[in-house]
Amino acid sequence: MFTFPTGARALTLRACAAAAAMVVLCGDSLSVGGCSSPYPDQSDAHLSVTTTPPAGTYQPGDTIHFRTTVTNDGARDIGGIRIVTTLDYNLAFTSATCTGQGEPAGGQPPACGERTEVSRMPMGAVATVDLVATVRSAESPSVSNRVSVDVTNGPGYTTQSSVALANAPGGGYRVYTTAGEQLAARVDFAHSNLIFDGPGGRTLPFSAASASGTYALPGGAAWRQAPDLLVGTADLGSGVQPFVVARQFVTSVDELEGRTFAILEIETQADGRTVSHVRPANVVDAMMHLCVDAVPSVEACVPASRRFFPLSAHDGMFSALDSATFDTLYFRVARSGDTRVLLAAEPNQALDARPRRFQIALFSDGSPEAGRFEGGDSLGRWGMLDVAPATASLRETLALADGTPVTLDGSFSSTAGAPPTLTTTTLGTGTSLAWLAQDGPLAVLLGQPGTPVDGVLQVFSR
């Protein structure tokens, strides 16, 4: 007897001295002579196979639910059915749920997933495979799954369904950078170019995505896709800096009502010096309540530090005027699934001596969530951020443009009794402080003024 491993089971071949002996399939083994197959000739079997894709369009990071339905509409019971799903490269298998599979083979549950086994189907029986896949990227206008159904010693069937991608290559993006640039952006996957249009715009070639979905840019920079967002670092004329590119924007004040968010701000002075600021804000009765102090929530803000801005919106642009100081804020709010990301930047005017500001705000009412994020910072580093709320810790593994590794371990805490909208983070030896904000596909760290990470903005995405 010779045993050859095949996955979790062994394939057993019994040798026979008779030269004319025939090797046939007997259940889970190959055998010679007197065995009989549990699935004899089934050439007269007949199945109906359909796949049902969901309606609508999808973007990178979205999950798509495909349903495959197999019906035995022939005149006999059949067995040994294999349902194999082949997903496009842009789709990643997430999970599967199977119903109506018939009797388990050998006392073991049949396989359910990209390869599904149905051991027995009586006449009229129906088996379904509900498969969930995640959109990796939008390198084509649509994605599809191809399903093959084979009956042991019987016929085979194939079917295919496609789903459109809303985030197909093209324009519609607006860029906000830490140096104050506001540009349009396009992704040309056919020629591997990330194109920024407008004053100071440029075309940046990128390499193929890594296994984690990151595209490399010149100078050690990189970018990633999140639903309706592009997040990364690039040199747009002011060195390698983080950027956030959005495509969908909130258009009414009502969509912001009741939201609490953390504003993280980078300010570039006329002399090139960079400082950072943090402040919480919320929207109540079409009014933005903002605190100029670095506190976890607006509720924790002292009255003397509160500012009130009536909000109005026009064509996706919000304006807020503080009548006491005549200070005006202009910003957009990107929509990424359930996430709302406030983005604002003062124009980069070379002859203007005013400081240039970039603001990113994440709406966040809960504690930090565990997860791994990838992204870069305003020092030109790129790497990973691991957040572990269970141990109140985080770990950054970054690399400089020349490949030099930089690792920072940190811990975080929140002010007692206050919503942890902004989370204090201690980095390295404990002398460096930062603020962590998190929501949906994004995580942002901002260095505190007066510390070794002064002014460092880090933007990560899942």
Secondary structure, DSSP 8 states (H G I E B T S, - for coil): -EEEEETTEEEEE---S-TT--EEEETTEEEESS---SS---TT--EEEEEE--SSEE-TT-EEEEEEEEEE-SSS-EEEEEEEEEE-TTEEEEEEEEE---S-BTTB----SSEEEEEEE-TT-EEEEEEEEEE---SSSEEEEEEEEEETTS-EEEEEEEEEETT-SS--EEEEETTS-EEEEEEETTTTEEEEESTT--EEE-----TTSEEE-GGG-EEEEETTEEEEEEESSSSEEEEEEE--B---GGGGTT-EEEEEEEEE-TTS-EEEEEEEEEEETTEEEEESS--SSGGGS-GGGEEEEEEEEETTEEEEEETTTTEEEEEEEEEETTEEEEEEE----TT--S-EEEEEEEE--S----EEEEEEETTS-EEEEEEEGGGTEEEEEEE-TT--EEEEEEEEE--TTS--SSEEEEETTTTEEEEEEEETTEEEEEE-TTSTTTT-EEEEE-
